[in-house]
Structure formats: C-alpha cells, structure tokens
C-alpha cells in the first residue's frame, strides 16, 4: 500500500503536518495540541456525540467536532477561543444535569473523565434544571455493574463491544432523556450474550459501568501500576495491574483497542477475585503418626531430600518422576528440569500437558519432515486477515476468549466465513456459518474427506469434486453428505484460510488426526500454511521447548516417588495426574492453593501465585514476553526457584541424609 500523502494545516497559528485521511483531532493529538474529548477513544470509530472537541475552522459557518472532521491541506483551525470555551462549559453543564453525577458515592470519583473536565472548566454550578430521571442499575452480571444514572451516552462501551470484542451485546435503547445502554433485547447483563471481558469497563469515561471485584478498593493515585503479561492461556495479553498495599486493585489492558489489549474475564476479573485457600507454610506428614503438620522450611526441605535419596538408593533414580505446570515461566521450568534430570538423574520429567505436546509433535513430524516443529504455525493476528476460519475441536470463546474475538472480528470486518468442526457444545459453533458435529471417532474421517475433495478439485481445476464413497463416510462420521460438500465448497472458495484447533483434537491423542488437519490446511493455503494450535496453558510452548518430546509422563505411572510443581494451576488436576499421585509411595507437592493433591502429600512446599512470579513466557504463537512481579512475596516465602535450588544443594551433599523410620 502506498504511503499516504502528507498535508499541511495551520492550527492555532502554528503550521503542523499530518497524513491524508486523518481527522483534525488526529493531527492535533499527533502535534501535542490539547482538545478535550469524552466520546472519543483512540482505535474506535468517531461519532462526535459529546461535542466537547468542537473547533473553529476558517471558512465554515459553524463550529465542528474535530474527531469527525476530515483534515485537508491548507486548513486553518482554532482549538481554543472564548466562544469554544463557553460552548464546552455549556455542554458540560448539560451533561451534569441530565443524569445523577453527584460524585460523593460514585466508584469512579477521582478517576472520572467527566469530573476532571468539570474541574478543568471550574464548573461549580449549572444554569439548567436537573432532570435526574429514575433509571435502573443492573447488578446481575458476576463481574460488572451497569448504572444507567451515571451514563452520558457517549457510546464508547457500545463501540468497543462491537468493533474490538465483536460481541455486539451493547446498544442504545429507549428515547430522549430516558435513553439508556441496553444488552441484547434489553436483558440484564447477567442473562445476555455478554462475555464479561470488561472492555466496556475500561472504556467507560464515567462510573456508569464498573467492576464488582475492584469497586472502592483504591484509586490509581493511591497505588502503582505494574506492567506485565497475563500468563493464563498463552495469548500473551499485556496488562497493567494496579497495586495498593501489596494487593491487586484491578487489571487493565495496556492497549485497549490494539492487539491483545481487550483482555477477557479470566485475565481481567477472575485473577483479582480469586479467594481460594493459600498454603502459607510448608507441611510434612510423618510416617509414624500419619498426620500432616506445619513445618519450617529447613525441616520440609530436609524431609523431601531424605525421601528422594532413600528412593534413589533403594530403587534407582528412575523410580522418581517429576511433573511441572506450564503456568510456570521458563526460568522455573529450566531449574526443575535440571533438578530432575541432572541432580536426581531420572528421565521421567514432564509438564502437566506433556501428552498434548507428544501428540502435536508426532502429528507435525508425520506431516512435515523439515524439523520446524511448531514453528510452522502462524501468528495469532493472521486470523484478522482471513476470509475463512476453520475451527476444529476448539471453543476459543471459552478457552482463549481473545482469540475467539479475533475470529468474530474477521467475520464482521472481512466478511470471513467461519466453519466449526466439533461434536461438543460450542459457543462459536452457534455463531458460525456452518457447524459440523461428527462423532468423536468421526472427526478424522471428516477432515480426511474434506482434504480428499479439495485435492481432487485442485487437480481438475474445478469446484469441489464428488467423492464416490461420500455416503459411507457420512455414516461413519455422523455428518450428512450435503454438509460435507457445503463445507468443502466454503474452503475451496476462500483465498485466505486460517485453521485453528484445540483441546477437542488433543484429547483424542491421535497424531494422525493432527497430520490430516495440517494436510487440509496446506490444501487450503498452498503458498503459506496458516494454522494455529490453541495450547492448554500460558507457557505450554515454552515448557515444550525446554522439556522436549522426551518428557515421558507415562513412566510416572510406575513411579514410587512423585514430585509435582503445581504452582497455582487449577486445571492441572486431571484424573491421570491424580492416579499417578495416588499410587506414589512418597509425594512432594509444590503448590499455591490447597487441593486433593496437597492433602495426600508427604511434603508440601508453598508456591507463589502468578502475581508473585516473574520470568519469561512464550505465547501460543511463539513470541517471548517478560512477566514482572506484580506483588511482593512475604518475608517468610520462597520463590519456586529458591525451593528447587535449596533442594538441589541438599541432594548434592556427600553426607547421606538418614531416612526416618
């Protein structure tokens, strides 16, 4: 695309430069010329609703909003005159009299954009009667409150819901002074299509939409913002965490309207609201009394080291297995792997999602022998450029909500077609252009059939060819013939297909299914493979790169001593892990929260939560990011690496540690 033509304007008697297509407000902001706004938010469409950004333009009979007025070469603009300031003051007075903006009880008092403008314009009274209509307050959502009495109808929440999140839940309802922002067909937020991402909370300039989990906990001026990355699902969203008195007040997206800026309910709310029971001190269970008790760090570390040495001596190093959560950063993963492989000498070390990686690795190897592994995958942003998205065995609106919203945005902004193949309940499937629901065993059959149709069509240079055994394939997969042909037709007509797959594929532990899926992706985009696998955890890709396909979780089934670094991984407690832990004669758990595993453990080490960790994370599409420590550890706590290092030192001592009988 050719560069936009440069234009010159005169603003406040000063020559400035901009680009063709910019608005007057764009050029003012680019040149540090202040113009007040309320309804404007960078990255969203401009509507000129609040009228505070009005400017005088030479040659125009009336004042115009700078946010919607297109700049052109030679324009002469004035942004601050007596007439404009009086007009802006008048608009502020009208806004304050239309709704209840008494700031004493408002959750946003001190951080409200409307309030700041009132102070700026010294608005100590209003010349108009206060209307104060009695409007409802919607509190039914788990995380959000919508107080219509404080809404100025700027539309920022409506536009971000439509243009960034692509949920289209919010819109305007009613008329005149009773106009309000509504959800869907005027339903309560808690009963609507709202996905609770909270983008509207961050976009709202007043206290009309606010967070239940952050309300009245503190202001930005009372704490500090710590920039980090969300380590939950691997999308790698940048966050600004507001911290006061070593507690998280709220979490914001760094660039709300940019890539990975909107966040989701998990990253924005659930991490703040979590109130599970923390493990505050080490715990040991003595063999003689068989009851758990609190212990000092020295005692617990000695106890674990004695157990490890005893099993090394009696049964060999391979009687010991280690598992670590992929929510841990690379530095912790590396230290754990070195402890298990180099110090203890066992080959049985794995991540909690290692089985997923082995399935992926074998499938990718079958598809391609070029040794690139997961590097064949595309950046997450490639979804936004697609004109067709094939989603297989995944519900990204639930598992990776930001990625799910990218798919919805591609559908709206690019008119992309969305094809979902998943037998389970699927939120994205409901919104897709087509949803194929084969049996679990029939998923590979459907994928192979689609690839077969496209392959034959490519050779003939025609539309999707018919497959002779299609009726038999339909019986095997549970998908009717017409639906398979329709799906193939959709894929064949698309120019830019992106294939996204996830846990529904991994659960089958079938490398051939992965290979078939990649082969189909290659047929849809022969020049450049466009495929993205939604990894299970925040640093799955980093863990897999460090541990490799050699990680063998299967040997853990025969292990006599099992060491699990669970950290704050709630979804690491799968049945397989519980079975392995149950069979272990000696169990060491390093965890943040109490769970069935910690109750069964012989030694429990407290582990920091996500906000107390720092280190390197690798996103699901292979990009490295640095997580900063948001909260300080208590003086008596230890980082996971400190625990591993101190255990390593004890194991390397030549003097044997006696195992108590």
C-alpha positions as CSV (number, residue, x, y, z in Angstrom):
1,X,0.0,0.0,0.0
2,X,1.4,3.4,-1.0
3,X,2.2,5.9,1.8
4,X,-0.5,8.4,2.5
5,X,0.1,11.9,1.1
6,X,1.4,14.4,3.6
7,X,-0.8,17.5,4.3
8,X,-0.1,20.8,6.0
9,X,-2.5,22.7,8.3
10,X,-2.4,25.7,10.4
11,X,-3.7,25.1,13.9
12,X,-3.7,28.0,16.5
13,X,-1.4,30.0,14.1
14,X,1.1,27.2,14.0
15,X,1.9,25.1,10.9
16,X,1.5,21.4,11.5
17,X,1.7,18.3,9.3
18,X,-0.5,15.2,9.0
19,X,-1.5,12.5,6.6
20,X,-4.3,12.4,4.2
21,X,-7.3,10.6,5.8
22,X,-6.5,12.0,9.3
23,X,-9.2,13.9,11.2
24,X,-8.4,17.3,12.7
25,X,-8.3,15.6,16.1
26,X,-5.8,13.0,14.9
27,X,-3.5,15.8,13.8
28,X,-4.0,17.8,17.0
29,X,-3.0,14.8,19.1
30,X,-0.1,14.0,16.9
31,X,1.2,17.5,17.4
32,X,0.5,17.8,21.2
33,X,-2.3,20.2,20.8
34,X,-4.9,19.7,23.5
35,X,-8.5,19.3,22.6
36,X,-11.0,17.9,25.2
37,X,-12.9,14.8,24.4
38,X,-15.4,12.4,26.1
39,X,-16.9,10.2,23.5
40,X,-13.6,9.7,21.5
41,X,-11.4,6.7,22.2
42,X,-8.4,6.0,20.0
43,X,-8.9,2.9,17.9
44,X,-12.7,3.2,17.8
45,X,-14.8,4.9,15.2
46,X,-15.6,8.6,15.9
47,X,-19.2,9.7,16.3
48,X,-19.0,13.3,17.6
49,X,-21.6,12.7,20.3
50,X,-20.2,14.7,23.2
51,X,-19.5,17.9,21.2
52,X,-16.6,18.8,23.5
53,X,-13.9,18.5,20.8
54,X,-15.5,21.2,18.7
55,X,-13.1,23.6,16.8
56,X,-13.4,26.7,14.6
57,X,-12.4,26.1,11.0
58,X,-11.9,29.0,8.7
59,X,-14.5,29.1,6.0
60,X,-17.1,27.1,8.0
61,X,-20.2,28.8,9.2
62,X,-20.4,26.8,12.4
63,X,-18.1,25.0,14.8
64,X,-17.4,21.3,14.0
65,X,-16.3,18.3,16.1
66,X,-12.6,17.7,15.5
67,X,-13.0,13.9,15.9
68,X,-15.1,13.6,12.7
69,X,-13.9,16.5,10.6
70,X,-11.5,15.3,7.9
71,X,-8.3,17.3,7.7
72,X,-7.2,18.6,4.4
73,X,-4.3,20.6,3.0
74,X,-4.3,24.3,3.8
75,X,-6.9,24.1,6.6
76,X,-6.9,26.8,9.2
77,X,-8.1,25.7,12.6
78,X,-8.6,27.3,16.1
79,X,-9.0,24.9,19.1
80,X,-9.2,27.4,22.0
81,X,-11.2,30.6,21.7
82,X,-13.6,32.3,24.1
83,X,-16.5,31.1,22.0
84,X,-15.3,27.5,22.1
85,X,-14.6,27.5,25.8
86,X,-18.1,28.9,26.6
87,X,-19.7,26.2,24.4
88,X,-17.7,23.4,26.1
89,X,-18.7,24.7,29.5
90,X,-22.3,24.7,28.4
91,X,-22.1,21.2,27.1
92,X,-20.6,20.0,30.5
93,X,-23.4,21.7,32.4
94,X,-26.0,19.9,30.2
95,X,-24.3,16.6,30.8
96,X,-24.3,17.1,34.5
97,X,-27.9,18.0,34.7
98,X,-29.2,15.1,32.5
99,X,-28.2,12.3,34.9
100,X,-27.1,11.8,38.5
101,X,-23.4,12.9,38.6
102,X,-23.1,13.6,42.3
103,X,-19.6,12.3,42.8
104,X,-19.7,11.5,46.5
105,X,-20.8,7.9,46.2
106,X,-19.5,7.2,42.6
107,X,-17.0,4.4,42.3
108,X,-15.1,6.4,39.7
109,X,-14.8,9.6,41.7
110,X,-11.2,10.8,41.3
111,X,-10.7,9.0,38.0
112,X,-13.8,10.1,36.1
113,X,-13.1,11.9,32.8
114,X,-16.3,13.9,33.2
115,X,-15.3,15.0,36.7
116,X,-11.9,16.0,35.5
117,X,-13.3,18.2,32.8
118,X,-15.7,19.8,35.3
119,X,-12.7,20.8,37.5
120,X,-10.8,22.0,34.4
121,X,-13.6,24.3,33.4
122,X,-14.3,25.3,37.0
123,X,-17.9,24.2,36.8
124,X,-19.1,25.0,40.4
125,X,-22.8,25.3,39.3
126,X,-25.1,24.6,36.5
127,X,-27.6,27.1,34.9
128,X,-30.1,24.4,33.9
129,X,-32.6,22.4,35.9
130,X,-31.5,18.9,37.0
131,X,-33.6,16.2,35.3
132,X,-32.4,13.2,37.3
133,X,-34.6,10.5,35.7
134,X,-35.0,7.4,37.9
135,X,-33.1,4.8,35.9
136,X,-32.3,1.2,37.0
137,X,-29.0,-0.3,38.0
138,X,-28.1,-3.7,36.6
139,X,-26.1,-5.8,39.0
140,X,-26.9,-9.3,37.8
141,X,-23.6,-9.9,36.0
142,X,-20.9,-11.8,38.0
143,X,-18.3,-9.1,37.4
144,X,-20.0,-5.9,36.0
145,X,-22.4,-3.3,37.2
146,X,-24.3,-1.1,34.8
147,X,-25.6,2.1,36.5
148,X,-27.7,4.0,33.9
149,X,-27.9,7.0,36.2
150,X,-24.3,7.9,35.6
151,X,-24.2,7.2,31.8
152,X,-23.6,10.1,29.5
153,X,-24.5,8.1,26.3
154,X,-21.0,8.6,24.8
155,X,-21.3,5.2,23.1
156,X,-17.7,4.1,23.9
157,X,-18.9,0.9,25.5
158,X,-21.2,0.2,22.6
159,X,-18.5,0.7,20.0
160,X,-15.8,-1.3,21.8
161,X,-18.2,-4.2,22.3
162,X,-18.9,-4.1,18.5
163,X,-15.6,-3.1,17.0
164,X,-13.0,-4.7,19.2
165,X,-14.7,-7.5,21.1
166,X,-17.2,-8.1,18.3
167,X,-19.8,-9.3,20.8
168,X,-22.4,-6.7,19.8
169,X,-24.1,-7.2,23.1
170,X,-24.5,-3.5,23.9
171,X,-26.6,-0.9,22.1
172,X,-28.8,2.1,22.8
173,X,-32.5,1.7,23.8
174,X,-35.4,4.0,24.6
175,X,-35.6,7.7,23.5
176,X,-34.9,11.2,24.7
177,X,-33.9,11.7,28.3
178,X,-34.8,8.1,29.1
179,X,-32.3,6.7,26.5
180,X,-30.0,4.0,28.0
181,X,-27.4,1.5,27.0
182,X,-29.0,-1.9,26.8
183,X,-27.8,-5.5,26.5
184,X,-29.3,-7.5,23.6
185,X,-33.1,-7.1,23.7
186,X,-33.0,-5.1,26.9
187,X,-32.0,-8.1,29.0
188,X,-29.9,-7.9,32.2
189,X,-26.2,-8.2,31.5
190,X,-26.1,-11.5,33.5
191,X,-28.7,-13.0,31.2
192,X,-27.4,-11.6,27.9
193,X,-24.7,-12.6,25.4
194,X,-22.1,-10.6,27.4
195,X,-18.8,-12.5,27.7
196,X,-17.7,-10.4,30.7
197,X,-14.4,-9.3,29.0
198,X,-14.7,-6.0,30.8
199,X,-13.5,-3.9,27.8
200,X,-16.6,-1.7,28.4
201,X,-15.4,-1.0,32.0
202,X,-12.1,0.3,30.8
203,X,-13.7,2.3,28.0
204,X,-16.3,4.0,30.1
205,X,-15.3,7.6,31.0
206,X,-17.7,7.8,34.0
207,X,-18.9,5.4,36.7
208,X,-21.7,4.0,34.5
209,X,-20.1,0.6,34.0
210,X,-17.7,-0.6,36.8
211,X,-16.2,-3.8,38.1
212,X,-17.7,-5.5,41.1
213,X,-14.3,-7.0,42.1
214,X,-12.5,-3.7,42.0
215,X,-15.1,-1.2,43.3
216,X,-13.9,1.1,46.1
217,X,-10.6,-0.9,46.6
218,X,-8.4,2.0,45.6
219,X,-7.6,4.7,43.0
220,X,-4.7,4.9,40.6
221,X,-3.3,7.8,42.7
222,X,-3.3,5.6,45.8
223,X,-1.2,2.8,44.3
224,X,1.1,2.0,41.4
225,X,0.7,0.3,38.0
226,X,2.9,-2.7,37.3
227,X,3.1,-3.7,33.6
228,X,3.3,-7.4,33.0
229,X,1.7,-10.1,30.8
230,X,-1.2,-12.4,31.5
231,X,0.1,-15.9,31.9
232,X,-3.1,-17.9,31.8
233,X,-3.9,-19.1,28.3
234,X,-0.9,-18.3,26.1
235,X,-2.4,-15.5,24.1
236,X,0.1,-13.2,25.9
237,X,-2.0,-10.1,26.6
238,X,-0.2,-7.2,28.1
239,X,-1.7,-6.0,31.4
240,X,-1.4,-3.0,33.8
241,X,-2.1,-4.2,37.3
242,X,-3.0,-1.5,39.8
243,X,-1.4,-2.4,43.2
244,X,-2.2,-0.9,46.5
245,X,-0.8,-2.1,49.9
246,X,0.5,-5.2,48.0
247,X,-3.0,-6.1,46.8
248,X,-4.3,-6.1,43.3
249,X,-7.0,-3.4,42.9
250,X,-7.7,-4.0,39.2
251,X,-6.2,-5.2,35.9
252,X,-6.4,-3.2,32.7
253,X,-5.3,-3.9,29.2
254,X,-2.3,-1.9,28.1
255,X,-3.7,-1.0,24.7
256,X,-7.4,-1.5,24.9
257,X,-8.2,-1.1,21.2
258,X,-5.0,-2.7,20.0
259,X,-3.9,-6.3,19.6
260,X,-4.2,-8.4,22.7
261,X,-5.4,-5.3,24.6
262,X,-9.1,-6.1,25.4
263,X,-8.4,-9.0,27.9
264,X,-11.0,-11.5,28.9
265,X,-12.9,-12.3,32.1
266,X,-10.1,-14.6,33.3
267,X,-7.3,-12.1,32.8
268,X,-9.2,-9.0,33.9
269,X,-11.5,-10.3,36.7
270,X,-11.0,-13.8,37.8
271,X,-7.4,-13.3,38.8
272,X,-8.4,-10.4,41.1
273,X,-11.5,-12.1,42.5
274,X,-9.8,-15.5,43.4
275,X,-10.1,-16.2,47.1
276,X,-9.0,-19.9,47.4
277,X,-7.2,-21.0,50.5
278,X,-3.4,-20.3,50.2
279,X,-0.8,-22.6,51.5
280,X,1.1,-20.3,53.9
281,X,3.8,-22.6,55.3
282,X,5.5,-25.9,54.4
283,X,3.6,-29.1,55.6
284,X,5.0,-32.6,56.2
285,X,3.3,-35.9,57.1
286,X,5.4,-38.1,59.4
287,X,5.3,-41.8,58.7
288,X,4.8,-42.8,62.4
289,X,1.9,-40.5,63.2
290,X,0.5,-40.2,59.6
291,X,-0.9,-36.7,60.3
292,X,0.1,-33.5,58.5
293,X,1.6,-30.7,60.4
294,X,3.2,-27.3,59.7
295,X,7.0,-27.3,59.4
296,X,9.8,-24.9,58.9
297,X,11.4,-24.5,55.5
298,X,14.6,-26.3,56.7
299,X,12.7,-29.2,58.1
300,X,10.5,-29.6,55.0
301,X,13.4,-29.4,52.6
302,X,15.4,-31.9,54.6
303,X,12.4,-34.2,54.7
304,X,12.0,-34.1,50.9
305,X,15.7,-34.6,50.3
306,X,15.8,-37.6,52.6
307,X,12.9,-39.1,50.7
308,X,14.5,-38.6,47.3
309,X,17.9,-40.0,48.5
310,X,16.2,-43.0,50.0
311,X,14.3,-43.9,46.8
312,X,17.4,-43.3,44.7
313,X,19.4,-45.6,46.9
314,X,16.7,-48.3,47.2
315,X,15.1,-48.4,43.7
316,X,17.2,-46.2,41.4
317,X,16.7,-42.7,40.0
318,X,14.0,-43.8,37.6
319,X,11.7,-44.7,40.4
320,X,11.3,-40.9,40.8
321,X,9.1,-38.8,38.4
322,X,8.6,-35.1,38.2
323,X,5.8,-33.0,36.8
324,X,5.6,-29.2,36.4
325,X,2.8,-26.9,35.4
326,X,3.1,-25.0,32.2
327,X,1.9,-21.9,34.0
328,X,5.5,-21.5,35.3
329,X,7.9,-19.3,33.5
330,X,10.9,-20.7,31.6
331,X,13.4,-20.0,34.3
332,X,11.4,-22.1,36.8
333,X,10.9,-24.8,34.2
334,X,14.6,-24.9,33.4
335,X,15.5,-25.2,37.1
336,X,13.0,-28.0,37.7
337,X,14.2,-30.0,34.7
338,X,17.9,-29.7,35.8
339,X,16.9,-30.9,39.3
340,X,15.1,-34.0,37.9
341,X,17.5,-34.9,35.1
342,X,20.9,-33.7,36.2
343,X,20.8,-33.9,40.0
344,X,18.3,-36.7,40.6
345,X,19.1,-38.5,37.4
346,X,15.6,-39.5,36.3
347,X,14.3,-39.5,32.8
348,X,10.7,-39.3,34.0
349,X,10.2,-35.5,33.9
350,X,7.3,-33.9,32.1
351,X,5.0,-30.9,32.0
352,X,1.4,-31.4,33.1
353,X,0.3,-31.1,29.5
354,X,3.2,-33.1,28.0
355,X,0.8,-35.7,26.5
356,X,-0.6,-32.9,24.3
357,X,2.8,-31.9,23.1
358,X,3.8,-35.5,22.2
359,X,0.6,-35.8,20.1
360,X,1.3,-32.5,18.4
361,X,5.0,-33.3,17.8
362,X,4.2,-36.7,16.3
363,X,1.5,-35.2,14.1
364,X,3.6,-32.4,12.9
365,X,6.5,-34.8,12.2
366,X,4.2,-37.0,10.2
367,X,3.0,-34.1,8.1
368,X,6.4,-32.5,7.6
369,X,10.0,-33.7,7.9
370,X,11.5,-30.3,7.8
371,X,12.2,-30.2,11.5
372,X,10.5,-26.9,12.1
373,X,8.0,-28.4,14.7
374,X,5.6,-25.8,16.0
375,X,7.5,-23.0,14.0
376,X,5.3,-24.0,11.1
377,X,2.4,-22.2,12.9
378,X,1.2,-18.7,12.2
379,X,0.9,-15.6,14.4
380,X,-2.4,-15.2,16.1
381,X,-3.1,-11.9,14.3
382,X,-3.2,-13.8,11.0
383,X,-6.8,-14.6,11.9
384,X,-7.8,-11.0,11.4
385,X,-6.7,-11.1,7.8
386,X,-8.5,-14.3,7.0
387,X,-11.6,-14.6,4.8
388,X,-12.3,-18.1,6.1
389,X,-11.6,-19.6,9.6
390,X,-11.8,-23.3,10.1
391,X,-12.0,-24.2,13.8
392,X,-11.6,-27.8,14.8
393,X,-12.1,-29.3,18.2
394,X,-11.9,-25.9,20.0
395,X,-14.2,-23.4,21.6
396,X,-11.9,-20.3,21.7
397,X,-14.7,-18.1,23.1
398,X,-14.3,-20.2,26.3
399,X,-10.7,-21.4,26.3
400,X,-8.9,-18.5,24.7
401,X,-11.5,-15.7,24.5
402,X,-9.3,-13.0,22.9
403,X,-8.5,-15.5,20.0
404,X,-12.3,-16.2,19.8
405,X,-13.0,-12.5,19.4
406,X,-10.4,-12.3,16.7
407,X,-12.4,-14.9,14.8
408,X,-15.6,-12.9,15.3
409,X,-13.8,-9.7,14.1
410,X,-12.6,-11.4,10.9
411,X,-16.2,-12.5,10.3
412,X,-17.5,-8.9,10.7
413,X,-14.7,-6.8,9.2
414,X,-13.5,-9.2,6.5
415,X,-16.9,-11.0,5.9
416,X,-14.9,-14.1,6.7
417,X,-16.8,-17.4,6.7
418,X,-16.5,-19.5,9.9
419,X,-16.6,-23.3,9.8
420,X,-16.6,-25.2,13.1
421,X,-16.0,-28.9,13.4
422,X,-16.7,-30.1,16.9
423,X,-19.0,-32.7,18.4
424,X,-19.3,-30.9,21.8
425,X,-21.3,-27.8,22.8
426,X,-19.6,-24.9,21.2
427,X,-20.3,-21.1,21.7
428,X,-18.5,-20.3,18.5
429,X,-20.4,-23.0,16.6
430,X,-23.7,-21.3,17.3
431,X,-22.3,-18.1,15.6
432,X,-20.6,-19.9,12.7
433,X,-21.7,-20.1,9.1
434,X,-21.6,-23.9,9.4
435,X,-21.1,-26.2,12.3
436,X,-20.3,-29.9,11.6
437,X,-20.8,-32.2,14.6
438,X,-19.2,-35.5,13.8
439,X,-18.8,-38.2,16.4
440,X,-15.5,-38.1,18.2
441,X,-14.2,-41.0,16.2
442,X,-15.6,-39.5,13.0
443,X,-13.6,-36.2,13.2
444,X,-10.6,-37.6,11.4
445,X,-12.9,-39.1,8.7
446,X,-14.5,-35.7,8.1
447,X,-11.0,-33.9,7.9
448,X,-9.7,-36.6,5.5
449,X,-12.8,-36.3,3.4
450,X,-12.6,-32.6,3.1
451,X,-8.9,-32.9,2.1
452,X,-9.7,-35.6,-0.4
453,X,-12.4,-33.4,-2.0
454,X,-10.1,-30.3,-2.2
455,X,-7.2,-32.4,-3.5
456,X,-9.3,-33.8,-6.4
457,X,-10.7,-30.4,-7.2
458,X,-7.3,-28.8,-7.3
459,X,-6.1,-31.4,-9.9
460,X,-9.2,-30.9,-12.0
461,X,-9.2,-27.1,-11.6
462,X,-12.9,-27.2,-10.8
463,X,-15.2,-26.7,-7.9
464,X,-15.1,-29.4,-5.2
465,X,-15.2,-32.8,-6.8
466,X,-17.6,-35.5,-5.6
467,X,-16.2,-38.5,-3.6
468,X,-17.6,-41.8,-4.6
469,X,-17.8,-43.2,-1.0
470,X,-19.3,-40.0,0.5
471,X,-22.4,-41.7,1.7
472,X,-20.3,-44.3,3.5
473,X,-18.2,-41.6,5.0
474,X,-21.3,-39.8,6.2
475,X,-22.5,-42.9,8.0
476,X,-19.1,-43.4,9.7
477,X,-18.8,-39.8,10.8
478,X,-22.4,-38.9,11.6
479,X,-22.3,-35.9,9.2
480,X,-24.6,-35.8,6.3
481,X,-23.2,-35.7,2.7
482,X,-24.6,-32.3,1.9
483,X,-23.0,-30.7,4.9
484,X,-19.6,-32.1,4.0
485,X,-19.9,-30.9,0.4
486,X,-21.0,-27.4,1.6
487,X,-18.0,-27.2,3.9
488,X,-15.6,-28.2,1.1
489,X,-17.2,-25.6,-1.1
490,X,-16.7,-22.9,1.6
491,X,-13.0,-23.8,1.9
492,X,-12.4,-24.0,-1.8
493,X,-13.8,-20.5,-2.5
494,X,-11.7,-18.8,0.3
495,X,-8.5,-17.1,-0.6
496,X,-7.0,-16.8,3.0
497,X,-8.0,-19.8,5.2
498,X,-6.7,-20.0,8.8
499,X,-7.1,-23.3,10.6
500,X,-7.4,-23.2,14.4
501,X,-7.6,-26.3,16.6
502,X,-7.6,-27.1,20.3
503,X,-8.4,-29.4,23.2
504,X,-11.1,-31.5,21.3
505,X,-8.3,-32.6,19.0
506,X,-5.7,-33.1,21.7
507,X,-8.0,-35.3,23.8
508,X,-8.0,-37.9,21.1
509,X,-4.2,-38.3,21.4
510,X,-4.2,-39.2,17.7
511,X,-1.1,-37.9,15.8
512,X,-2.8,-39.0,12.5
513,X,-5.6,-36.6,13.2
514,X,-3.1,-33.7,13.6
515,X,-1.3,-34.7,10.4
516,X,-4.6,-34.9,8.5
517,X,-5.6,-31.5,9.8
518,X,-2.3,-29.9,8.7
519,X,-2.6,-31.6,5.3
520,X,-6.1,-30.0,4.9
521,X,-4.6,-26.6,6.0
522,X,-1.9,-27.0,3.3
523,X,-4.5,-27.6,0.6
524,X,-6.5,-24.5,1.6
525,X,-3.3,-22.3,1.6
526,X,-0.7,-24.0,-0.6
527,X,1.6,-21.0,-0.7
528,X,1.7,-20.4,3.1
529,X,0.5,-22.7,5.8
530,X,-1.9,-20.8,8.1
531,X,-2.5,-22.9,11.2
532,X,-2.7,-22.1,14.9
533,X,-3.0,-24.7,17.8
534,X,-4.5,-23.3,21.0
535,X,-2.1,-24.5,23.7
536,X,-3.6,-25.6,27.1
537,X,-1.7,-23.2,29.4
538,X,0.0,-19.9,29.5
539,X,3.5,-21.2,28.9
540,X,2.8,-24.5,27.3
541,X,5.0,-23.7,24.3
542,X,7.9,-22.6,26.5
543,X,7.6,-25.8,28.6
544,X,7.5,-28.0,25.5
545,X,10.6,-26.3,24.0
546,X,12.5,-26.8,27.3
547,X,11.4,-30.3,28.1
548,X,11.0,-31.6,24.6
549,X,9.2,-34.6,23.3
550,X,11.4,-36.8,25.5
551,X,9.3,-35.8,28.5
552,X,7.7,-39.1,29.4
553,X,4.6,-38.8,31.6
554,X,3.8,-42.5,31.1
555,X,6.7,-43.5,33.4
556,X,5.1,-41.6,36.2
557,X,2.5,-44.3,36.4
558,X,5.2,-46.7,37.8
559,X,7.0,-44.1,39.9
560,X,7.4,-44.7,43.7
561,X,8.3,-41.0,44.5
562,X,6.5,-38.2,42.6
563,X,7.4,-34.5,42.7
564,X,4.7,-32.2,41.3
565,X,5.3,-28.5,40.9
566,X,1.7,-27.5,40.6
567,X,2.1,-23.8,41.4
568,X,-1.4,-22.1,41.0
569,X,-2.6,-24.4,38.3
570,X,-6.2,-25.2,39.0
571,X,-6.8,-27.1,35.8
572,X,-3.7,-29.3,36.3
573,X,-5.7,-31.7,38.5
574,X,-6.8,-34.2,35.8
575,X,-7.6,-37.8,36.6
576,X,-4.4,-39.1,35.2
577,X,-2.3,-36.9,37.5
578,X,-4.4,-37.9,40.5
579,X,-4.0,-41.6,39.7
580,X,-0.2,-41.2,39.5
581,X,-0.1,-39.3,42.8
582,X,-2.4,-41.8,44.5
583,X,-0.1,-44.7,43.5
584,X,3.1,-42.9,44.7
585,X,4.6,-44.1,48.0
586,X,6.1,-40.7,48.6
587,X,4.5,-37.5,47.2
588,X,6.1,-34.0,47.1
589,X,3.8,-31.2,46.1
590,X,4.8,-27.5,45.5
591,X,1.5,-25.6,45.2
592,X,-0.1,-22.2,45.9
593,X,-3.5,-23.5,47.0
594,X,-4.9,-26.4,49.0
595,X,-6.2,-29.3,46.9
596,X,-6.7,-33.1,47.0
597,X,-3.1,-33.4,46.0
598,X,-1.8,-31.3,48.9
599,X,-4.0,-33.3,51.3
600,X,-2.4,-36.5,50.1
601,X,1.2,-35.2,50.0
602,X,4.1,-36.2,52.3
603,X,5.7,-32.8,51.8
604,X,4.0,-29.6,50.7
605,X,6.0,-26.5,49.7
606,X,4.1,-23.2,49.3
607,X,4.4,-21.8,45.8
608,X,3.9,-18.2,44.7
609,X,0.8,-17.3,42.7
610,X,1.0,-15.8,39.2
611,X,1.3,-12.2,40.5
612,X,4.3,-13.1,42.7
613,X,6.3,-14.7,39.8
614,X,8.5,-13.2,37.2
615,X,10.2,-14.6,34.2
616,X,9.9,-15.5,30.5
617,X,6.7,-16.8,28.9
618,X,6.3,-18.0,25.3
619,X,2.9,-17.2,23.8
620,X,1.0,-19.9,21.9
621,X,2.3,-18.4,18.6
622,X,5.9,-18.4,19.8
623,X,6.5,-14.8,21.0
624,X,8.5,-14.3,24.1
625,X,7.3,-11.9,26.8
626,X,8.6,-10.9,30.2
627,X,6.2,-11.2,33.2
628,X,7.1,-8.8,36.0
629,X,6.4,-9.5,39.7
630,X,3.2,-7.6,40.5
631,X,3.0,-8.4,44.2
632,X,5.9,-8.8,46.6
633,X,6.4,-12.1,48.4
634,X,6.1,-12.2,52.2
635,X,9.5,-12.3,54.0
636,X,8.9,-15.9,55.0
637,X,8.0,-17.1,51.5
638,X,10.3,-18.5,48.8
639,X,10.2,-18.5,45.1
640,X,9.9,-21.8,43.2
641,X,13.4,-21.5,42.0
642,X,14.7,-20.9,45.6
643,X,13.0,-24.1,46.7
644,X,14.4,-26.1,43.8
645,X,17.9,-24.7,44.4
646,X,17.9,-25.4,48.1
647,X,16.6,-28.9,47.5
648,X,19.4,-29.4,44.9
649,X,22.0,-28.3,47.4
650,X,20.8,-30.9,49.9
651,X,20.8,-33.6,47.3
652,X,24.4,-32.8,46.2
653,X,25.8,-33.2,49.8
654,X,28.0,-36.2,50.1
655,X,27.0,-36.8,53.7
656,X,23.9,-39.1,53.5
657,X,20.7,-37.9,55.0
658,X,19.1,-40.6,57.1
659,X,15.6,-41.6,56.2
660,X,13.5,-41.6,59.4
661,X,11.7,-44.9,60.2
